[in-house]
Amino acid sequence: MNITGEDLILACSAIGAGLAVIAGIGPGIGQGIAAGHAAGAVGRNPGAKSDITSTMLLGQAVAETTGLYGLLVAMLLLFVKPLV
């Protein structure tokens, strides 16, 4: 079997894309924890629902950027091959 440099680059790009998609696990867990705590906070103090919800959504939007960056890197590695 003869592996060329181009084949090696494509294989490493596929492995790197898979590792980049793993970055979506952290934001998913973090957002679930944040939503759970926000639901508990609203249960304790229903009058502060709007403040709690807006703060939670802002925090989740910031946390989601990590997952989106991982997806962007994976897409770039799979479909944009500048070294080939």
Summary of the structure (lengths in Angstrom):
residues: 84
radius of gyration: 19.7
end to end distance: 20.0
largest distance: 68.6
contacts: 204
relative contact order: 0.19
helix: 88%
strand: 0%
